Amino acid sequence: MVDGSNPVDNDELLFADETPEEVGAVKGKSWKILIVDDEDDVHSTTRLVLDDFSFEGAGLEFLSAYSAEEAVSVLEEHPDVAVILLDVVMETNHAGLELVRTIREKMKNTLVRIILRTGQPGQAPERQVIIEYDINDYKHKAELTAQRLFTSVLSSLRSYRDLQVIEQNRKGLKHIIEASGSLFQQQSVGRLAQGVLTQVISLIGLRDSVYLEGDGVAVSSPDKENMRIIASTGKYAVCNSSIEECSVISEQTKEELEMVREKGCGCFTNNDYIGYLPTHQKGSHLLYVENCGSEFSEQDEDLLKIFSDNVGVAFDNIYLNQEILDTQKEIVRMLGEVVEFRSKETAFHVIRVSEIARILGMAVGLDAVQVDELYYASPMHDVGKIGIPDSILLKPGKLSAEEMEIMRSHTEIGYNILRASNRKLLKAAATIAHEHHEYWDGTGYPQGLKGDEISIAGRIICITDVFDALCSDRIYKQAWEVERALEFLKSKRETMFDPGLVDLFFENLDKIMAIREKYKDEF
């Protein structure tokens, strides 16, 4: 039998992601007390004695069971029971002790406090019971006065509350460690920011939040208009620009965000949290989370501060990594342009090849990382020409067979220059430099690769390089008309070029011609 008076609304518990036994009572809620005894008088007397009991602003909710079996059912339905007042002798002489083992060993409930009450001490000697069973107090019913019952329940609730705090902190810190590991793997500021929101909401059960990035180096006198939103959740999901342009964010919240940014430290205000996360690379970040009316505990504050410190480091790592990648990409493109200038060709050639390669890479189904790699590695396709003598590289007429052999060696030279690098981008560039003159039918050079033996990057650069070279002036020829170059591509389908790529080239011809128009050669 369960007394359903004064029901607890579990849906509004502060820690929405935690199980009920880890939450317990919060302000305005009740502490659940389970009375397990086969005597009606014990239930009524206990309720009467503890009727006006209050602990930390919360009263008691009484649940009743008249056997060990019934108690198990009640605990399964109400795993947030704080204290059990348990009789030893019920359906059997040791039913209460067997229930203790079930609770601790089978149900794995180590938080609930168990006060053993017995009217037959001989059935359960106190010293033996305390040693062998995980109980928290042992009382003879005959000596359990109203005051002693009050004291025992109060002491048990304090222990339960303290265990909750320890368990919540343990789970919170575990969550932070696990979350930090995944967050540090993120490679973009936007994805990291969204991950931060998800983890904070999961950490303390918050529902609506928004993450903001404050641009600029000096945060002592920030410009509010430079504070842009990079991730948001809940009702703030509609916000995707600056805080000034987001009407969902109240004017008071905007003022509080500005205040935190100026002071350079986070704060808890009106049950909301604004975290300040300074970075060494890109100024300050602000994290605003709305608490939906519940109060923050000291444990919430500690966990949020620890988490914020880790997140600041994660953002710095991303910025540093991005700086390295941007530097690599810039160097690769500049080296590609140097080769083109030496060949008396416009640097727009490598730009056009890169842009058209990106179009084909997306069309063929490469993922975003592969497309990006293709785009930034392709300017190095002719880097090996740096090792070709000017007398051959700049010769205006037709090359002899011997000169052509030397010219073709630029694929091997470029590959040998780049292959020693352990960087993914330069490894991709090495492959492209080596394979961009390999032909679909195996008649290309330097390895005579055929069909799918040629990397997709090599096949893509082969068609883009040839097309752009045909349509551009060279020291040894004038530019072809676009229509003539397109006919050449068709005629070399399945011989020079991957037939599937030729088809995709024509399917995306409007985009490709737009690239040629945008990056015209200037003379």
C-alpha positions in Angstrom: 0.0 0.0 0.0 1.3 3.4 -0.9 0.0 6.7 0.5 -0.4 9.0 -2.5 -0.9 12.3 -0.5 1.4 15.3 -1.2 2.6 13.9 -4.6 6.1 15.0 -5.8 6.3 16.5 -9.3 9.4 14.7 -10.7 9.1 16.4 -14.0 10.3 19.7 -12.5 13.3 18.4 -10.7 16.3 20.6 -11.1 18.7 18.0 -12.4 16.5 16.9 -15.3 19.2 14.5 -16.7 19.8 12.7 -13.4 17.8 9.7 -12.1 15.4 10.5 -9.2 17.5 8.7 -6.6 20.3 11.2 -7.4 18.1 14.2 -7.0 16.1 14.1 -3.8 14.2 17.0 -2.5 14.7 20.6 -3.6 13.1 23.7 -2.2 9.3 23.3 -2.3 9.5 19.5 -2.7 9.2 16.7 -0.2 11.6 14.1 1.2 10.2 10.6 0.7 10.0 8.3 3.7 9.1 4.7 3.2 7.6 2.9 6.2 8.0 -0.9 5.9 6.2 -2.7 8.7 3.4 -5.3 9.0 1.6 -3.4 11.8 -0.9 -0.7 10.9 -0.3 1.1 14.3 3.4 1.6 13.4 2.5 3.4 10.2 -0.1 5.7 11.8 2.1 6.5 14.8 5.1 7.3 12.6 3.1 9.6 10.5 1.7 11.3 13.5 5.1 11.8 15.2 6.7 13.2 12.1 3.7 15.1 10.8 5.2 18.6 11.2 8.8 17.5 10.3 10.7 19.8 8.0 14.3 19.7 6.7 15.8 22.4 4.5 12.5 23.9 3.7 10.9 20.6 2.6 8.4 18.4 4.4 8.0 14.6 4.3 6.0 12.5 1.9 5.1 9.1 3.5 5.0 5.9 1.5 3.8 2.6 3.1 4.6 -1.1 2.5 3.5 -4.0 4.7 5.9 -6.6 3.5 9.4 -6.9 2.0 8.0 -7.8 -1.4 5.7 -4.8 -1.4 8.6 -2.6 -0.4 10.6 -3.7 -3.5 7.7 -2.6 -5.7 7.4 0.7 -4.0 11.1 1.4 -4.3 11.0 0.5 -8.0 8.2 3.0 -8.5 9.9 5.6 -6.2 13.7 5.2 -6.5 14.1 8.7 -4.9 13.1 7.5 -1.4 15.5 9.2 1.0 14.9 7.1 4.2 13.4 3.7 4.9 12.0 2.9 8.4 12.3 -0.9 8.2 10.9 -3.7 10.5 12.9 -6.9 10.7 10.2 -9.5 11.3 7.3 -9.4 8.8 6.3 -12.3 6.4 9.4 -14.1 7.7 11.7 -13.7 10.7 14.4 -12.1 8.6 12.3 -10.4 5.8 13.7 -7.0 6.7 17.3 -8.1 6.6 16.7 -9.9 3.3 15.2 -6.6 2.0 18.4 -4.7 2.9 20.5 -7.1 0.8 18.0 -6.7 -2.1 18.2 -2.9 -1.9 22.0 -2.7 -1.7 23.0 -5.6 -3.9 20.3 -6.2 -6.5 18.8 -2.8 -6.8 22.2 -1.1 -6.4 20.7 1.7 -4.3 23.5 2.9 -2.0 22.0 6.3 -1.4 18.8 5.6 0.6 19.3 5.6 4.4 17.9 2.6 6.2 16.8 2.7 9.8 16.2 -0.8 11.1 13.4 -1.0 13.7 12.6 -4.2 15.6 10.4 -5.3 18.4 12.2 -8.7 18.7 15.9 -7.9 19.2 16.7 -11.6 19.7 15.8 -12.2 16.0 18.3 -9.7 14.9 21.2 -9.1 17.4 22.3 -5.4 17.0 26.1 -6.0 16.7 25.8 -8.9 14.2 23.3 -6.9 12.1 25.4 -3.8 12.0 28.5 -5.7 11.0 26.8 -7.9 8.3 24.2 -5.6 6.8 24.6 -2.2 5.2 22.2 -0.3 7.5 22.5 3.2 8.9 20.8 3.0 12.3 19.4 0.3 14.5 16.5 1.0 17.0 14.4 -1.1 19.4 10.8 -0.2 19.0 10.4 -0.1 22.7 13.0 2.6 23.2 12.2 4.6 20.0 10.5 7.7 21.5 9.2 10.5 19.4 12.3 12.6 20.0 14.7 9.7 19.1 12.7 9.0 15.9 12.9 12.7 15.0 16.7 12.7 15.6 17.2 9.5 13.6 15.2 10.7 10.6 16.9 14.1 10.7 20.4 12.5 10.9 19.5 10.2 8.0 18.2 13.0 5.8 21.4 14.9 6.4 23.5 11.9 5.3 21.3 11.3 2.3 21.6 15.0 1.2 25.4 14.9 1.6 25.7 11.7 -0.4 23.6 13.3 -3.1 26.0 16.2 -3.3 29.0 13.8 -3.5 27.3 11.7 -6.2 26.2 14.8 -8.2 29.7 16.2 -8.1 31.2 12.9 -9.1 28.8 12.5 -12.0 29.3 16.1 -13.0 33.1 15.9 -13.0 32.9 12.6 -14.9 30.6 14.4 -17.4 33.1 17.3 -17.7 36.0 14.9 -18.3 34.1 13.0 -21.0 32.7 16.2 -22.6 36.1 17.9 -22.6 37.6 15.0 -24.5 35.0 15.2 -27.2 35.1 19.0 -27.3 38.8 19.1 -27.8 38.4 17.0 -30.9 36.2 19.6 -32.6 37.8 21.4 -35.5 35.6 24.4 -35.9 34.5 27.2 -33.6 30.9 26.8 -34.5 30.8 23.1 -33.8 32.7 23.5 -30.5 30.3 26.3 -29.4 27.2 24.1 -30.2 28.9 21.2 -28.3 29.5 23.5 -25.3 25.8 24.3 -25.1 24.8 20.7 -25.4 27.1 19.6 -22.6 26.2 22.5 -20.2 22.5 21.7 -20.7 23.2 18.0 -20.1 25.4 18.9 -17.1 22.9 20.8 -15.0 19.5 20.3 -16.7 19.2 23.7 -18.3 16.9 24.2 -21.2 17.4 27.6 -23.0 20.9 29.0 -23.8 22.9 31.0 -26.3 26.7 31.1 -26.9 28.3 34.4 -27.9 31.7 35.3 -29.2 33.1 38.7 -28.4 35.5 39.9 -31.1 38.5 42.0 -30.5 41.6 41.9 -28.3 40.8 44.5 -25.7 37.8 43.4 -23.6 38.0 46.2 -21.2 36.2 48.5 -23.6 34.3 46.2 -25.9 32.1 47.2 -28.8 28.7 45.6 -28.3 28.0 45.4 -32.0 31.0 43.1 -32.5 29.5 40.5 -30.2 28.1 37.9 -32.6 26.2 34.7 -31.8 27.9 31.5 -33.0 25.6 28.9 -31.5 22.2 28.8 -29.8 19.6 26.4 -28.4 16.0 26.3 -27.2 14.0 29.5 -27.7 17.2 31.3 -28.7 17.7 29.0 -31.7 16.4 31.7 -34.0 19.3 33.9 -33.1 22.1 33.6 -35.6 23.7 37.1 -36.0 24.6 39.7 -33.3 22.9 40.1 -30.0 21.6 43.5 -31.0 19.7 41.9 -33.9 18.2 39.1 -31.8 14.8 40.3 -30.4 14.4 37.1 -28.3 17.2 38.2 -26.0 15.9 40.8 -23.5 17.4 44.2 -23.1 18.2 43.4 -19.5 20.1 40.2 -20.6 22.0 42.2 -23.2 23.0 44.7 -20.5 24.2 41.9 -18.2 26.2 40.4 -21.1 27.9 43.7 -21.7 28.6 44.1 -18.0 30.2 40.7 -17.7 32.3 41.4 -20.8 33.5 44.7 -19.4 34.3 43.2 -15.9 36.0 40.1 -17.4 34.4 37.6 -15.1 31.3 35.4 -15.1 28.4 35.8 -12.7 25.0 34.2 -11.7 22.2 36.7 -12.0 18.4 36.2 -11.7 18.9 32.5 -11.7 20.7 32.7 -15.0 24.4 32.1 -15.7 26.8 34.2 -17.8 30.2 32.7 -18.2 33.2 34.7 -19.3 35.8 32.6 -21.3 38.8 34.7 -22.4 41.0 33.3 -25.2 44.5 34.2 -26.1 43.8 34.2 -29.8 40.4 35.9 -30.4 39.4 38.0 -27.5 36.6 36.9 -25.2 33.7 34.5 -25.3 30.5 34.7 -23.3 28.2 31.8 -22.4 24.6 32.6 -21.3 22.3 29.9 -20.0 18.8 30.6 -18.8 17.8 28.5 -15.8 14.0 28.6 -16.3 13.2 29.7 -12.7 15.2 27.2 -10.6 18.0 28.3 -8.3 21.6 27.4 -8.9 23.3 25.4 -6.2 26.9 25.8 -5.2 27.7 22.6 -6.9 26.2 23.9 -10.2 28.4 27.0 -9.9 31.6 25.0 -9.3 30.9 22.6 -12.2 30.1 25.4 -14.6 33.3 27.3 -13.6 35.4 24.1 -14.1 33.8 23.5 -17.4 34.3 27.1 -18.6 38.0 26.9 -17.9 38.3 23.8 -20.0 36.3 25.3 -22.8 38.5 28.4 -23.0 41.5 26.1 -23.6 39.6 24.2 -26.2 38.8 27.4 -28.2 42.4 28.5 -28.1 43.5 25.1 -29.4 41.1 25.5 -32.3 42.3 29.0 -33.1 45.9 27.8 -33.0 45.2 24.8 -35.2 43.3 27.0 -37.7 46.2 29.4 -37.8 48.5 26.6 -38.7 46.2 25.3 -41.4 45.7 28.7 -42.8 49.4 29.2 -42.9 49.9 25.9 -44.7 47.2 26.7 -47.3 48.7 30.2 -47.9 52.2 28.8 -48.4 50.9 26.1 -50.8 49.0 28.6 -52.9 51.9 31.0 -53.0 54.4 28.3 -54.1 51.9 27.3 -56.9 51.7 30.9 -58.0 55.5 31.2 -58.0 55.8 28.3 -60.4 53.1 29.9 -62.7 54.9 33.2 -62.8 58.2 31.5 -63.6 56.4 29.8 -66.5 55.2 33.2 -67.7 51.7 32.0 -67.0 49.1 33.9 -65.0 48.6 33.0 -61.4 44.9 32.9 -62.1 45.5 29.4 -63.7 46.0 27.8 -60.3 43.0 29.6 -58.9 40.8 28.5 -61.7 42.1 24.9 -61.4 41.4 24.9 -57.7 37.9 26.3 -58.0 36.9 24.0 -60.8 38.4 21.0 -58.9 36.2 21.9 -55.9 33.1 21.9 -58.2 34.0 18.4 -59.5 35.0 17.1 -56.1 31.6 18.0 -54.7 29.8 16.7 -57.8 31.6 13.3 -57.5 30.5 13.0 -53.9 33.7 13.7 -51.9 33.0 14.8 -48.3 33.7 18.3 -47.1 37.1 17.5 -45.7 38.2 15.8 -49.0 36.9 18.7 -51.1 38.8 21.2 -48.9 42.0 19.1 -49.2 41.6 18.9 -53.0 41.0 22.6 -53.3 44.0 23.7 -51.2 46.4 21.0 -52.6 45.7 21.5 -56.3 47.8 24.7 -56.8 50.9 22.6 -56.3 50.2 20.3 -59.2 53.0 21.8 -61.3 55.4 22.6 -58.5 58.0 20.2 -60.2 58.4 22.7 -63.0 60.7 24.6 -60.6 63.3 22.0 -61.6 62.9 22.3 -65.3 65.6 24.5 -67.1 64.4 27.8 -68.5 65.5 26.8 -72.0 62.9 24.1 -72.0 60.2 25.7 -69.8 60.2 28.9 -71.7 60.8 27.6 -75.2 58.3 29.2 -77.6 58.4 26.4 -80.1 57.7 22.7 -80.2 59.8 20.6 -77.8 62.1 17.8 -79.1 61.6 14.3 -77.9 64.5 14.7 -75.5 63.2 18.0 -74.2 59.7 16.6 -73.8 61.1 13.8 -71.6 62.8 16.4 -69.4 59.5 18.4 -69.3 57.6 15.3 -68.2 59.9 14.8 -65.3 58.2 17.7 -63.5 55.7 15.2 -62.1 58.5 13.1 -60.5 60.3 16.3 -59.3 57.1 17.7 -57.7 56.3 14.4 -56.0 59.8 14.1 -54.6 59.7 17.6 -53.2 56.4 17.1 -51.4 56.3 13.4 -50.4 58.7 13.8 -47.4 56.1 15.9 -45.6 53.9 14.3 -42.9 51.2 16.9 -43.3 48.0 15.7 -44.9 47.7 18.7 -47.2 51.2 18.3 -48.6 50.8 14.6 -48.9 47.7 15.2 -51.0 49.6 17.8 -53.0 52.4 15.2 -53.6 49.8 12.7 -55.0 48.3 15.3 -57.3 51.8 16.5 -58.6 52.6 12.9 -59.3 49.4 11.8 -61.0 47.8 14.7 -62.8 49.2 13.6 -66.1 48.1 9.9 -65.7 45.4 9.0 -68.3 42.3 6.9 -67.9 43.5 4.3 -70.6 47.0 3.9 -69.0 48.9 5.9 -71.7 49.8 8.8 -69.3 53.0 9.4 -67.3 55.1 8.9 -65.2 53.7 5.6 -63.9 51.3 4.5 -66.6 48.4 4.1 -64.1 45.0 3.1 -65.5 41.4 3.8 -64.5 40.8 3.7 -60.8 44.5 3.1 -60.1 44.7 6.8 -60.5 43.6 8.7 -57.4 40.3 10.7 -57.7 42.3 13.8 -57.0 44.7 13.0 -59.8 41.8 12.3 -62.2 40.1 15.6 -61.3 43.2 17.8 -61.7 44.0 16.1 -65.0 40.7 17.3 -66.6 40.7 20.7 -64.9 44.3 21.4 -65.7 44.0 20.4 -69.4 40.8 22.3 -69.9 42.1 25.5 -68.4 45.5 25.2 -70.2 43.7 24.8 -73.6 41.6 27.9 -73.0 44.6 30.0 -71.9 47.5 31.6 -73.8 50.8 29.9 -73.4 54.3 30.9 -74.6 54.1 28.1 -77.1 50.4 28.5 -78.2 47.4 30.8 -78.3 44.2 30.1 -76.3 41.7 27.8 -77.8 38.0 28.8 -78.1 36.0 27.3 -75.3 33.9 25.2 -77.7 37.0 23.6 -79.2 38.3 22.8 -75.8 35.0 21.2 -74.8 35.0 19.1 -77.9 38.5 18.0 -77.0 37.3 16.8 -73.6 34.5 14.8 -75.3 36.9 13.2 -77.7 39.2 12.1 -75.0 36.5 10.6 -72.8 37.6 7.1 -71.7 41.1 7.7 -73.1 42.7 10.7 -71.3 39.9 11.4 -68.9 37.7 9.5 -66.5 34.4 9.3 -68.4 32.3 9.9 -65.3 34.2 13.1 -64.6 33.7 14.3 -68.1 30.0 13.8 -67.7 30.0 15.7 -64.4 32.1 18.5 -66.0 29.4 19.1 -68.6 26.6 18.8 -66.0 28.3 21.6 -64.1 29.5 23.7 -67.1 27.6 26.8 -66.1 29.4 26.9 -62.7 32.7 26.2 -64.4 32.3 29.0 -66.9 31.3 31.4 -64.1 34.7 30.6 -62.5 36.5 31.4 -65.8 34.6 34.7 -66.1 35.4 35.6 -62.5 39.1 34.9 -62.8 39.9 36.2 -66.2 43.6 36.5 -67.3 44.8 40.1 -67.3 47.4 41.2 -69.8 
